[in-house]
Amino acid sequence: MDWDPATPRVVCCGVSNKGAAIYNGKLFRTTLDAFVVALDMKTGKEVWKEKFAEWKEGYSSTGAPLIANGVLITGMSGAEYGVRGFLDGWDPDTGNKLWRRYTVPGPGEIGFETWPADTDAYRHGGGSTWITGSYDPGLDLVYWGTGNAAPWNPSLRSGDSLYTAGVVAIRPKTGELVWHYQWTPNDMYDYDGVNENVLADIKVDSQMRKVLMHADRNGFLYVLDRIDGKVIAAHPFEKMNWAERIDIASGRPVLTELSKRLIAGEEVEMWPGTRGGKNWAPMAFNPKKGLVYFSSLHRARVVKFVPLGEYKPGQRFVGAETKVPEVPPEEPWGYYMAVDPLTGETKWKVALSDFAFWAGMLATDGGLVFTGRQTGEFIAIDEANGEILWQFQTGSGINSSPITYTFKGRQYVTVLSGLGGLSAVAGTPVRQFVPSGGSVWTFVLLPE
């Protein structure tokens, strides 16, 4: 069986969909033209379909929905098009909308004081929610990342521009906001904040704490208390020059003079670049080792703010000029890394020399970390030292996350292969060397 969403056009960054949710015999997904759809798992027939926004105004959705406490929660994309971010809660049986939580507050809402009171800047404030959140059923809290403030040029904004470029903790039944934290207040770098939040219970100063771990595009690896959002640790993992450090007491970044020069209108070379020190590809955590594993990005971006012009629905609204500076041939694109999230200590890192990598990582109990390359190799890494122990050519680039499971007593690993999203856009370097494709590969893990 198959199902065609019949999307009329692609917004922003190529054809991309990061997955579906399954619940009570239905499969749920979102579309590029701003619909949420429920399909019958047995037949593939459409059960219900609801429009959540107008794609002609720049709204879309690429992320997988999340089921939490019986509620279907969906996010959206489009911060570069002057949209106002939100999360929606749906009844998974009927498609009735239960609530909407805006990530950019309006008049009368808590947080609106961080936006200009005498303009409608909040209506185009960004804060998109395009990566799936995480759910803690014990605390009954959903943690969802929020995207960059909009436009990038901060001249229309004031204050911190809540709740953009951060994480919100909400009640899934009502959308109630319990707490929030901003990775990048008043984000003018397009660092976003949407990527995965890893939930774990770890020992901090001899006490077990419920934590949330997050490696942000802004170059800092954070550990938060997921009960109240307080910062436990924040350490840089990539080259950066926009902030000196994170002040743990206040949780705020200490900006550098270079950031202040950017605000003043100068052209500056920012580290990390717009793609960030790490992007959407999920990291892995091994509770036995206490380490996180992820692929970093090592690129700068030259940025200068320019006049915004008039806002036009459905068109880019950023107010910035950017370019990628020349990079020495020996400079790596990034690294595979193993990092202690509490201390920031890098246990090992492996330079990546050919292309940026977008595949997520998977850590297993047997000491292996699985991930994929844009050039098509699916690889197994020794989590002790970063050595590549095994690889298999899948025929196209991998920018998905592998999964592992057991069936009849045997353990398997499955991954999708096929260029997509930004990596598949015509003209990108990887398209010159790697064919398009779409395939599913499954491998069995055999004992030594």
TAURPE-V542193 format. One record per pair of residues at least 4 apart in sequence whose C-alpha atoms are under 6 Angstrom apart, sorted by sequence separation. I is the first residue (numbers start at 0). J is the second residue. D is the distance in Angstrom with one decimal. If there is no record, write none. Layout:
BEGIN
<<I;J;D> <I;J;D>>
END
This chain:
BEGIN
<<21;25;5.7> <30;34;5.3> <39;43;5.0> <54;58;4.6> <66;70;5.5> <78;82;5.5> <90;94;5.2> <104;108;5.6> <135;139;5.6> <170;174;5.2> <202;206;5.1> <215;219;5.7> <224;228;5.1> <246;250;5.3> <261;265;5.1> <271;275;5.1> <285;289;5.7> <339;343;5.3> <363;367;5.4> <372;376;5.3> <381;385;5.2> <405;409;5.3> <419;423;4.7> <429;433;5.9> <21;26;4.6> <29;34;5.6> <38;43;5.5> <39;44;5.3> <54;59;5.8> <66;71;4.6> <77;82;5.9> <89;94;5.8> <90;95;5.3> <106;111;6.0> <135;140;5.4> <169;174;5.5> <170;175;5.2> <202;207;4.2> <223;228;5.6> <224;229;5.3> <246;251;5.4> <260;265;5.6> <271;276;5.3> <285;290;5.7> <339;344;5.3> <362;367;5.9> <371;376;5.7> <380;385;5.7> <381;386;5.2> <405;410;4.3> <418;423;5.2> <20;26;5.7> <29;35;4.5> <38;44;5.5> <65;71;5.8> <89;95;5.7> <104;110;5.9> <105;111;5.6> <134;140;5.9> <169;175;5.3> <201;207;5.4> <214;220;4.2> <223;229;5.5> <245;251;5.6> <284;290;5.8> <338;344;5.7> <362;368;4.4> <371;377;4.4> <380;386;5.5> <404;410;5.7> <20;27;5.0> <28;35;6.0> <38;45;4.5> <65;72;5.1> <89;96;4.5> <104;111;5.1> <134;141;4.4> <169;176;4.5> <201;208;5.5> <213;220;5.8> <223;230;4.6> <245;252;4.3> <284;291;4.4> <338;345;4.4> <361;368;5.4> <371;378;5.8> <380;387;4.5> <404;411;5.5> <19;27;5.5> <28;36;5.5> <38;46;5.3> <64;72;5.7> <89;97;5.2> <133;141;5.7> <169;177;5.4> <200;208;5.5> <213;221;5.2> <223;231;5.3> <244;252;5.8> <283;291;5.5> <337;345;5.9> <338;346;5.6> <361;369;5.1> <370;378;5.7> <379;387;5.9> <380;388;5.6> <403;411;5.5> <19;28;4.8> <27;36;5.7> <37;46;5.4> <64;73;4.8> <88;97;5.3> <133;142;5.2> <168;177;5.5> <200;209;4.6> <212;221;5.6> <222;231;5.4> <244;253;5.6> <283;292;5.1> <337;346;5.4> <360;369;5.7> <369;378;5.7> <379;388;5.7> <403;412;4.4> <27;37;4.6> <37;47;5.3> <88;98;5.2> <132;142;5.4> <168;178;5.3> <200;210;5.9> <212;222;4.6> <222;232;5.0> <243;253;5.5> <282;292;5.5> <337;347;5.5> <360;370;4.9> <369;379;4.6> <379;389;5.2> <402;412;5.7> <26;37;5.7> <36;47;5.9> <87;98;5.9> <132;143;4.2> <199;210;5.5> <211;222;5.7> <221;232;5.7> <242;253;5.4> <282;293;4.6> <307;318;4.4> <336;347;5.9> <368;379;5.6> <378;389;5.6> <402;413;5.5> <26;38;5.1> <36;48;4.4> <74;86;5.0> <87;99;4.6> <167;179;4.4> <198;210;5.9> <211;223;5.1> <221;233;4.4> <242;254;4.3> <243;255;5.9> <306;318;5.7> <336;348;4.3> <368;380;4.9> <378;390;4.2> <401;413;5.6> <25;38;5.5> <35;48;5.7> <73;86;5.8> <86;99;5.7> <166;179;5.7> <198;211;4.7> <210;223;5.4> <220;233;5.5> <242;255;5.0> <305;318;5.2> <335;348;5.3> <358;371;5.4> <367;380;5.6> <377;390;5.4> <401;414;4.5> <25;39;4.9> <26;40;5.9> <35;49;5.3> <73;87;5.4> <86;100;5.2> <166;180;5.5> <197;211;5.5> <210;224;4.6> <211;225;5.4> <220;234;5.3> <241;255;5.6> <304;318;5.8> <305;319;5.2> <334;348;5.9> <335;349;5.0> <367;381;5.2> <368;382;5.9> <376;390;6.0> <377;391;5.2> <25;40;5.1> <34;49;5.5> <60;75;4.5> <72;87;5.6> <85;100;5.4> <148;163;5.4> <165;180;5.5> <197;212;5.0> <209;224;6.0> <210;225;4.9> <219;234;5.3> <304;319;4.2> <334;349;5.1> <367;382;5.5> <376;391;5.3> <24;40;5.5> <34;50;4.3> <59;75;5.8> <60;76;5.2> <72;88;4.6> <85;101;4.0> <147;163;5.7> <165;181;3.9> <196;212;5.7> <209;225;5.9> <219;235;4.2> <303;319;5.6> <334;350;4.5> <356;372;5.9> <366;382;5.5> <376;392;4.4> <34;51;5.7> <59;76;5.1> <71;88;5.6> <84;101;5.8> <85;102;5.1> <128;145;5.0> <146;163;5.7> <147;164;4.8> <164;181;5.8> <165;182;4.9> <196;213;5.1> <218;235;5.6> <219;236;6.0> <241;258;5.3> <303;320;5.3> <334;351;5.3> <356;373;5.9> <375;392;5.4> <418;435;5.7> <33;51;5.8> <58;76;5.8> <71;89;5.0> <84;102;5.2> <127;145;5.6> <145;163;5.4> <146;164;4.7> <164;182;5.9> <218;236;5.8> <277;295;4.7> <302;320;5.8> <333;351;5.3> <375;393;5.3> <417;435;5.9> <33;52;5.6> <58;77;5.1> <70;89;5.9> <126;145;5.1> <127;146;4.7> <145;164;5.1> <164;183;5.5> <218;237;5.2> <276;295;5.5> <277;296;5.5> <302;321;4.6> <331;350;5.8> <332;351;5.6> <375;394;5.5> <397;416;4.8> <417;436;4.4> <57;77;5.5> <70;90;5.9> <71;91;5.6> <126;146;4.2> <145;165;5.2> <230;250;6.0> <276;296;4.8> <301;321;5.4> <331;351;5.4> <332;352;5.6> <375;395;4.7> <396;416;5.9> <397;417;5.8> <417;437;4.5> <33;54;5.8> <126;147;5.4> <144;165;5.7> <145;166;5.8> <301;322;5.2> <331;352;4.6> <375;396;4.2> <395;416;5.7> <396;417;5.2> <416;437;5.7> <32;54;5.1> <126;148;5.6> <144;166;4.3> <300;322;5.9> <374;396;5.0> <375;397;5.7> <395;417;5.0> <396;418;5.0> <416;438;5.3> <57;80;5.3> <125;148;4.8> <143;166;5.5> <300;323;4.9> <332;355;5.5> <373;396;4.0> <415;438;5.9> <102;126;5.8> <124;148;5.6> <125;149;4.6> <143;167;5.5> <373;397;5.3> <415;439;4.6> <124;149;4.6> <142;167;5.7> <159;184;4.8> <160;185;5.1> <372;397;5.5> <414;439;6.0> <6;32;5.7> <33;59;4.7> <142;168;4.6> <159;185;4.4> <190;216;5.2> <272;298;5.5> <371;397;5.3> <414;440;5.5> <32;59;5.4> <33;60;5.9> <141;168;5.5> <164;191;4.7> <165;192;5.1> <190;217;5.4> <272;299;4.0> <413;440;5.6> <31;59;4.7> <140;168;6.0> <141;169;5.3> <164;192;4.4> <271;299;5.3> <272;300;4.3> <413;441;4.3> <31;60;5.2> <140;169;5.5> <270;299;4.9> <412;441;5.6> <30;60;5.6> <140;170;5.3> <240;270;5.3> <269;299;5.6> <412;442;5.2> <29;60;5.9> <239;270;4.4> <269;300;5.3> <411;442;5.5> <239;271;5.4> <268;300;5.6> <411;443;4.4> <268;301;4.2> <410;443;5.9> <411;444;5.8> <267;301;5.5> <410;444;5.6> <267;302;5.6> <297;332;5.2> <151;187;4.6> <266;302;5.6> <296;332;5.9> <297;333;4.5> <126;163;4.5> <266;303;4.4> <296;333;4.2> <148;186;5.5> <295;333;5.0> <83;122;5.4> <147;186;5.8> <237;276;5.8> <295;334;5.2> <358;397;5.9> <395;434;5.6> <83;123;5.1> <264;304;6.0> <294;334;5.5> <358;398;4.0> <359;399;6.0> <395;435;5.9> <82;123;4.7> <83;124;5.3> <84;125;5.5> <294;335;4.4> <357;398;4.8> <358;399;4.8> <359;400;4.2> <395;436;5.5> <81;123;4.3> <83;125;5.0> <84;126;4.7> <114;156;6.0> <115;157;5.9> <147;189;5.3> <293;335;5.9> <358;400;5.6> <82;125;5.4> <84;127;4.4> <114;157;5.4> <293;336;5.5> <17;61;6.0> <19;63;4.7> <20;64;5.5> <147;191;4.1> <292;336;5.6> <16;61;4.6> <17;62;4.9> <18;63;4.4> <113;158;4.7> <146;191;4.1> <292;337;4.6> <15;61;6.0> <17;63;5.5> <113;159;5.5> <114;160;5.7> <146;192;5.1> <291;337;5.7> <78;125;4.2> <113;160;5.2> <145;192;5.3> <146;193;5.3> <291;338;5.4> <144;192;5.5> <145;193;4.7> <290;338;5.5> <78;127;5.6> <144;193;3.8> <290;339;4.8> <76;127;5.1> <110;161;5.8> <75;127;5.8> <75;128;5.1> <76;129;5.2> <74;128;4.8> <75;129;5.1> <74;129;5.5> <217;275;5.8> <218;276;4.7> <103;162;5.7> <216;275;3.9> <374;433;6.0> <102;162;5.3> <216;276;4.8> <216;277;4.8> <216;278;5.7> <130;193;5.6> <130;194;5.8> <62;129;5.3> <62;130;5.1> <63;131;5.7> <62;131;5.8> <100;174;5.8> <280;357;5.3> <283;360;5.4> <280;358;5.4> <281;359;4.5> <282;360;5.3> <283;361;5.4> <280;359;4.5> <283;362;5.7> <189;273;5.7> <194;279;4.9> <195;281;5.9> <232;341;5.8> <234;343;5.2> <152;304;5.6> <150;316;5.9> <151;317;5.0> <152;318;5.1> <150;317;4.4> <80;313;5.9> <80;314;5.4> <80;315;4.4> <81;316;5.6> <79;315;5.4> <80;316;5.2> <79;316;5.7> <56;312;4.6> <57;313;4.2> <56;313;4.0> <55;313;5.3> <15;419;5.9> <15;420;4.8> <14;420;5.4> <13;420;4.6> <12;420;5.8> <13;421;5.8> <12;421;5.4> <13;424;5.9>>
END
